[in-house]
């Protein structure tokens, strides 16, 4: 059956504008329809334009207030009559028009011309220089409007509640291609210029408008009545073939899941060289950093996985974010958490061999680590005005915790019921705005449960619970568990006791189906099988909570660890390590679990174990106990490495292949002489023949070689990096170069990271390269970063302060005294982002405190359980 798709020009039922929405702009005048014509001058970085806006005066008014920034307005008229005055305030990012006399309630048309600027960073309309495949220089224009940067390209009502239709026209060089949200309506060439007019959009907020122009080419496909296109710099469009196929599959699945077909006639994906860090869900014209969209012969399986999952995220926004938009920025989690959850669901569905939910567990763990800080914040957080909106885009909480909470709710309500609730939510709020309460209401209607009572504690308060499990056994060996909860914090106590309604998934025995139990009060009991069986209260590792078991139950779980389902093993490892970090369990309880993995080939479990062992090994560097612990760590992972070998085997899954690379790289980092020698041998073959090491294995081999490089090996690595055929290889090879331990060579690597060897379109790589230096050269990395911070951070534009607040403390905690680090942070991050600085500094203090605790605990353990070191290991001090 063919769906009849509503088109943007088809009449729709209008929903009343809600004047109670937050925001700085008055609600007395509401935009209905924009007609915008722009003439960008890329050479001069200037912009001129004309604009006509149909307005709904909801009451008589003598003033009109809207957003603008760095623009000069001329010929301002309402219904053809000049306004009395025009006052623009760039500090407040507002323009106020005063009319000669009040305009009556009803429809009016505002017209004006204006001049503005083209930005050099990814905000508003920006110019992105790049190097073409043939080595010549090119320039691309593109846009990045979220959260509040549409006002940089055109004056507008730049708040999400002001949904309106847009018809955009642009005049650019005649040999340039142009892309926007809708298909081209007309194109007129006049000399060396061409004016393209695009079809009118549906009603949408300003931040979703998109425009790109340059020497672009596309590949296309038609599927299900939709035209799909992937645009890239001319000569690279063929590298969009994988993304083009992905988009068709993902859209078909989403049409089915949401029960509402994609409403636009086309869906373009635009690869922006360099430009910005991620991707943007502009309706019908999604922009991506080209590394997140294009797949080349140099791409790895990990690159392909990232391309699919990012596409799935941005395409989920075409419904949740675009079709239905949050009413205000304090509900941005409705967009980002949902898109993250839907992307993981879709990636797992269409790529079963990737074990995607297991991989997403690592993402959840990162979010839990961040949320276990006293300075954490709720998923749904208060935003006073739109100028604070950028600070609400916290990847670990807004995206990752929110995704995990949605998955937990889906498991509790049931997938079909949850989907029905989402379909109802989309239908009820299409082409409009919604709130968190609206989502809970739709899920409640579908499930017959008061979902808000369960979910609000997860969205509206920071942190998550530690569920304590105490078992008692009757004479027949039947087990009853008593449950309680408190907020889990890595350090300190909860100053304001928190409470959650916790949807537990309880599995008694290794093979039993889990039972859903809602924990609502301390002292609650539940039957839980037999006392001689293992027990999990987070079956499937779906819950966003920690569990601590009484000693007897933990011993039983450790004894039967090998029989547990993979996901339950993961949950137990995750929890035990977190409890060690928090000082709530001793290190030996975790190491007993890690040791019992043996040679089981499970990527996620080993990723968790090598992360924990790697944390201790890194903290031990420079201490007397380092070599003994490194030997112990090698003894844990060596059996897996020996079983896997260096060469992939037929029919191996990507997970197994990645496990091989993980354990070999860690063995190299931890000083295994045999591994280092083999890596050097393979690198020598690679220098002679670039095909000697496949793209997927290059990172681990080059990383080991670089770590122990002398001057000769360093120069060979540098030559490899300079000969990179594309940006994918460039980023991989230069990142390896930054891992060199030798101080003089590391200083040379720092100079390379800042040099012109890194092209403008790959400028975002500089931050990654400098941060990579901090592993073994914390002081060098700090002086390199702080001495060149403007150049390193320039590509990030308005995202820079958020990145500084997050990455500086967690990276440079060993570089300088923390009071100096904090003072530097406060001097470089705006005051409105001070909570982000506080969170970053709490992370730094925790890392310093954790180092002391882990080194002491590891030394005690090794002293009492001396592991025989394998011969041929080298010293890492």
VOVEXPA-67272 format. One record per residue (C-alpha): x, y, z; residue in one letter. Coordinates in steps of 0.5 Angstrom, whole numbers, plus 2048, in hexadecimal, padded with zeros to 3 digits. Layout:
REM VOVEXPA-67272
XYZa ...
***
This chain:
REM VOVEXPA-67272
800800800x 8038077FEx 80380C803x 800813801x 805818804x 80381F806x 807824802x 80982A805x 80482E801x 7FE82A803x 7FA82E808x 7FB82B80Fx 7F782C815x 7FA832819x 7FC831820x 7FB837825x 80183B826x 80383A82Ex 805840831x 80783D837x 80D83A834x 81483D837x 818841833x 81A849833x 81684B82Dx 80F84D82Ex 80A84982Cx 80584F829x 80884E822x 80984781Fx 80C846818x 808841813x 80C84180Dx 81384480Bx 816846804x 81D847804x 8228487FFx 829848800x 82F84A7FCx 8368487FFx 83D84B7FDx 8418457FFx 8488497FDx 84684F802x 84284B807x 83C84F807x 83584E806x 82F852803x 828850803x 821852803x 81B84F807x 81484F807x 81084C80Dx 80984B80Ex 80784C815x 80184B81Ax 80085081Ex 7FC84D824x 7FA853827x 7FB85B825x 80285D826x 807863824x 80D85F825x 810859822x 816855825x 81B84F822x 82284D821x 82784F81Dx 82F84F81Ex 83485381Ax 82F856815x 82D85D813x 82685D811x 82386280Bx 81D864808x 81986180Ex 81186180Cx 80B85E80Fx 80585D80Ax 809862805x 80A86880Ax 81186A80Dx 811868815x 81386E81Ax 81986B81Cx 81E86581Cx 823863822x 82885D822x 82B85B828x 831856826x 83285582Ex 82B85382Fx 82B850828x 824854827x 821859822x 81B85D824x 81686081Fx 812866821x 80C86781Dx 80986E81Bx 80386C81Ex 800865821x 7FF86081Cx 7F885C81Dx 7F785581Fx 7F8850818x 7FC84F813x 802854811x 80885480Cx 80F85680Ex 814858809x 81B85A809x 822859806x 82885880Ax 83085780Ax 83485280Ex 83A84E80Fx 83C84780Dx 83F843813x 84683F813x 84483A818x 83E835818x 83883A81Ax 83383E816x 83583E80Ex 83D83C80Ex 84283B809x 846835809x 84D835806x 84F82E803x 85482A7FFx 8518277F9x 8538207F7x 8588237F1x 85B8277F7x 85882E7F5x 8558327FAx 84D8337FAx 8488367FEx 841834801x 83B838804x 837834809x 83383580Fx 833833816x 82D83781Ax 82B832820x 82B835825x 82A83C824x 82E83E81Ex 82983F819x 82984681Bx 830847818x 82D846811x 826849811x 82284D816x 81D848819x 81984681Fx 81F841821x 81B83D826x 818836825x 811838827x 81183C821x 81083781Bx 80F83A814x 80F83980Dx 81583B809x 81783C802x 81E83D801x 8218407FAx 8298417FAx 82D8447F4x 8348417F4x 83983F7EEx 83683C7E8x 83B8367E9x 8398357F0x 8348307F2x 82F8327F8x 82B82D7FDx 82682F802x 82082C805x 81B82B7FFx 81C82A7F8x 81E82F7F3x 8188337F1x 81C8377EBx 8238397E9x 82483F7E5x 82B8407E2x 82E8487E1x 8358487DFx 83A8457E4x 8348457E9x 82E8407EAx 8288417EFx 82583B7F1x 81E83B7F5x 81C8357F9x 8158337FAx 812835801x 813831807x 80E82E80Cx 80D832812x 814831816x 81883581Bx 81E839819x 82383581Bx 82182F816x 822834810x 82883280Bx 82C835805x 833832802x 8368347FCx 83C8337F8x 84082E7F3x 83C8287F6x 8398227F2x 83481D7F4x 8328167F3x 82B8147F4x 82680F7F4x 81E80E7F5x 81B80A7FAx 81380A7FCx 8128107F9x 8188147FCx 81E8177F8x 8248157FCx 82A8197FBx 8318197FEx 83581F7FCx 83D8207FDx 8438247FAx 8438237F3x 84781C7F2x 8458197F8x 83E8187F7x 83F8117F5x 8418107FDx 83A8117FFx 83880B7FCx 837807803x 83480D806x 82F80D800x 82D806801x 82D807809x 82880D808x 823809804x 823803809x 82280780Fx 81D80C80Cx 81880680Bx 819803812x 81880A815x 81180B810x 80F804813x 81180581Ax 80E80C81Bx 80880B817x 808811814x 80C81280Dx 81281680Cx 80E81C809x 813820805x 81481E7FEx 81C81D7FEx 82181C803x 82881E802x 82E81D806x 834822805x 83B820807x 83F827809x 846826809x 849828810x 84482D812x 84182B818x 84282581Dx 83B82181Cx 835821818x 82F825818x 828823817x 825828812x 81E82680Fx 81F823809x 827825808x 82B82280Ex 83282580Ex 838820810x 83F821811x 84281D80Bx 845818810x 83E816812x 83B81580Cx 840813806x 84380C806x 84A80B802x 84E805801x 852807807x 84C80780Cx 84C802811x 8467FE814x 84680381Ax 845808815x 83F805811x 83C804818x 83D80B81Ax 83A80D813x 834809814x 83280A81Bx 83381281Ax 82F812814x 82A80E818x 82A81381Dx 829819819x 823816815x 82081481Bx 82081C81Cx 81C81C816x 81681A81Ax 81881C821x 81B823821x 81882581Ax 811822819x 810823821x 815828824x 81682982Bx 81283082Ex 819832831x 820831832x 81F82E839x 81C828835x 821827830x 822820833x 81C81E82Fx 81F81F829x 82681D82Bx 82581782Fx 81F81482Bx 824815825x 829811828x 82580B82Bx 82180B824x 82880B820x 82B805825x 824801824x 82580281Cx 82C80081Cx 82B7FA820x 8257F881Cx 8297F9815x 8307F6817x 82F7F081Cx 8367EE81Bx 8387F581Fx 8357F3825x 8347FA826x 8307FA82Cx 8367F7830x 83A7FD82Dx 83580282Fx 8367FF836x 83D803836x 83A809834x 83580883Ax 83B80783Fx 83E80E83Dx 83781183Ex 83780E845x 83E810847x 83C817845x 835816849x 83981384Fx 83C81A851x 83881F856x 839825850x 83582184Bx 82E823849x 827821847x 82681F83Fx 82082483Fx 82482A842x 821831842x 82483683Dx 82283D83Fx 823840838x 82583E831x 82C841832x 82D83B837x 82B836832x 832833830x 833831837x 82E82C837x 831828832x 834823836x 83681D833x 837819839x 83081B83Cx 82C81E837x 82D819832x 830812835x 82C81283Cx 826814838x 82780F833x 828809839x 82280C83Dx 81D80B836x 820804835x 81F80283Cx 81780583Cx 816801835x 8197FB839x 8147FC83Fx 80E7FE83Ax 80F7F9835x 8127FB82Ex 80B7FB82Ax 8077FF830x 80D804830x 80D804828x 805806828x 80780B82Dx 80C80E829x 80780E823x 802811827x 807817829x 809818821x 80181881Fx 7FF81D825x 805822824x 80782281Cx 80982981Ax 80982B821x 80D82C827x 80C82782Dx 80F826834x 812820839x 80B82083Cx 80881F835x 80C819834x 80A81683Bx 803817839x 803813832x 80780D836x 80280D83Bx 7FC80D836x 7FF807833x 801803839x 7FC80583Ex 801806843x 80380D846x 80A80D842x 80B814845x 80B81284Cx 81180D84Ax 814811845x 814818848x 81981684Dx 81E814848x 81E81A843x 81D820849x 82281E84Ex 82A81D84Dx 82D81684Fx 82A80F84Fx 82A80A855x 82E804858x 8297FE859x 82B7FA85Fx 8297F385Fx 8297EF865x 8277E7864x 8247E3869x 8237DB868x 81E7D786Bx 81F7D086Dx 81D7CD866x 8237D2863x 81E7D7860x 8207DE860x 81D7E4862x 8207EB860x 81F7F1864x 8207F8860x 8227FF862x 82580585Ex 82980B85Fx 82D81085Ax 83380D857x 839812858x 840810856x 84281585Cx 83E818862x 837817864x 83181A861x 82F820865x 828820863x 826819863x 82381685Cx 81E81185Ax 81C80E854x 817809852x 81B80484Fx 8197FF84Ax 81D7F984Bx 81E7F3847x 8207ED84Cx 8237E6849x 8237E084Ex 8287DB84Bx 82C7DB845x 8267D9840x 8207DC843x 81C7E283Fx 81D7E8843x 8177EB847x 8157F2847x 8147F584Ex 8137FC850x 8177FE856x 81380485Ax 815804861x 81B801865x 81A7FA868x 8167F8863x 8177F0862x 8167EC85Cx 8177E485Bx 81E7E3857x 81E7DB855x 8237D7859x 8297D985Dx 82E7D585Ax 82C7D8853x 8307DF850x 82B7E5851x 82B7EB84Dx 8267F184Ex 8287F4848x 8277EF843x 8297F183Cx 82D7F783Fx 8277FB83Dx 8277FF843x 82A806845x 82C80484Cx 831800850x 8307FA854x 8347F885Ax 8337F185Cx 8347EE863x 83A7EA864x 8377E3863x 8337E585Dx 8397E885Ax 83D7E285Bx 8387DE858x 8387E2852x 8407E2852x 8407DA852x 83A7DA84Cx 83D7E0848x 83F7DB842x 8387D9842x 8347E0842x 8317E383Cx 8367E8838x 8327EE83Ax 8327EC841x 8397EB842x 83A7F283Fx 8367F5844x 8397F184Ax 8407F3847x 83E7FB846x 83B7FB84Dx 8417F8851x 8467FC84Ex 84180284Fx 841800856x 8487FF857x 849807854x 844809859x 84880585Fx 841801860x 8457FA85Ex 84C7F885Fx 8507F7858x 8517F0859x 8497EF858x 84A7F2851x 8507EE84Fx 84D7E8851x 8487E984Cx 84D7EB847x 8527E5848x 84C7E1847x 84B7E3840x 8507DE83Dx 8507DE836x 8497E0834x 8497E482Ex 8447E9830x 8457F082Ex 8417F4833x 8437F1839x 84B7F1837x 84A7F8835x 8487F983Cx 84D7F583Fx 8537F883Bx 8507FF83Dx 8517FE844x 8577FB844x 85A80083Fx 857805844x 85B80284Ax 862801845x 861809843x 86180B84Bx 86780684Cx 86B809847x 87180D84Bx 870809851x 874803854x 86E7FE853x 86D7FF84Cx 8717FA849x 86E7F484Dx 8677F784Cx 8687F7844x 86B7F0844x 8647EE848x 8607F2843x 8647EE83Dx 8627E8840x 85B7E9840x 85A7EB839x 8607E6836x 85C7E0835x 8577E4831x 85C7E782Dx 85F7E082Cx 8597DD82Ax 8577E2825x 85E7E3822x 8607E981Dx 85C7E7817x 8547E7816x 8517E1814x 84B7DF80Fx 8447E1812x 8477E5818x 8427EA81Bx 8447F181Bx 8447F1823x 8497EB823x 84D7EF81Ex 84D7F5822x 84E7F1829x 8557EE825x 8577F6824x 8557F882Bx 8597F282Fx 85F7F382Ax 85F7FA82Bx 85F7FA832x 8647F4833x 8697F982Fx 8677FF834x 8687FB83Ax 86F7F9837x 86F7F2834x 8757F1830x 8727EC82Cx 86C7F082Ax 8717F6828x 8767F2824x 8707EF820x 86D7F681Fx 8747F981Dx 8757F3818x 86E7F5815x 86F7FC815x 8767FB811x 8717F780Bx 86C7FD80Bx 87280280Ax 8747FE804x 86D7FC802x 867800804x 8627FA803x 8667F6808x 8617F880Ex 85A7F980Cx 8577FF80Ex 8537FC815x 85A7FA817x 85E800816x 85C80481Cx 85E7FF821x 8657FD81Ex 86780481Cx 865806824x 86A801827x 86F802822x 86F80A823x 86F80982Bx 87680682Bx 878809825x 88080C824x 881812820x 88280D819x 87B80A81Bx 87881181Cx 87A813816x 87780D812x 87180E816x 871816814x 87281480Cx 86C80F80Dx 86881580Fx 86A81A80Ax 868815805x 861814807x 85C814801x 856816805x 85481980Bx 85281380Ex 85981080Dx 85C81780Fx 858817816x 85A810817x 862811816x 863817819x 85F815820x 86480F820x 86A814820x 867817826x 86881182Ax 87081182Ax 873811831x 87A814830x 87A81B832x 87E81E82Dx 87981A827x 87381C82Bx 87582482Bx 876823823x 86F81F823x 86C825826x 86F82A821x 86C82681Bx 86582681Ex 86582D81Ex 86982E817x 86682F810x 86682780Fx 85F827812x 85B82A80Cx 85582F80Ex 85082A80Dx 853826812x 85482B817x 85082881Cx 85582281Dx 85A827820x 856826827x 85681F826x 85D81F825x 85F82382Bx 85B81F82Fx 85E81982Dx 86581C82Fx 86281C836x 863815838x 86A814839x 86C81C838x 86781F83Dx 86B82683Ex 86D826836x 866825834x 86482B839x 869830837x 86782E82Fx 86082F830x 860835835x 865839830x 86183882Ax 85A83782Dx 85783C828x 859838822x 858832825x 851834826x 84F838821x 84B83381Dx 846832822x 843839822x 83E839828x 83F83282Ax 84683482Cx 844835833x 84082F834x 84682B831x 84B82E836x 84782D83Cx 84682683Bx 84D824838x 85282883Bx 851826842x 85081E841x 85681F83Cx 85B824840x 85A821847x 86181F847x 864825844x 86482A849x 86182B850x 85A82B850x 859832853x 85D83584Dx 859831848x 85283384Bx 85583B84Bx 85683A843x 850837842x 84C83C845x 850841841x 84E83E83Ax 84783B83Bx 84184083Cx 83E841843x 83783E840x 83B83883Fx 83E838846x 83A831848x 83D82E843x 844830845x 84282D84Cx 840827849x 847826846x 84B82884Cx 847823850x 84981E84Bx 85082084Bx 850820853x 84D819853x 85381684Ex 858819852x 855816858x 85380F855x 85B80F853x 85D80F85Ax 85880985Cx 859805856x 860805856x 86080385Ex 85B7FE85Dx 85E7FB856x 8657FA85Ax 8627F7860x 85F7F285Bx 8657F0857x 8697EF85Ex 8647EA860x 8637E7859x 8697E8856x 8687E684Ex 86E7E284Bx 8707E7845x 8727E583Ex 8797E583Cx 87B7EB837x 8777F083Ax 8797F783Ax 8797FD83Fx 87480383Ex 877807844x 
***
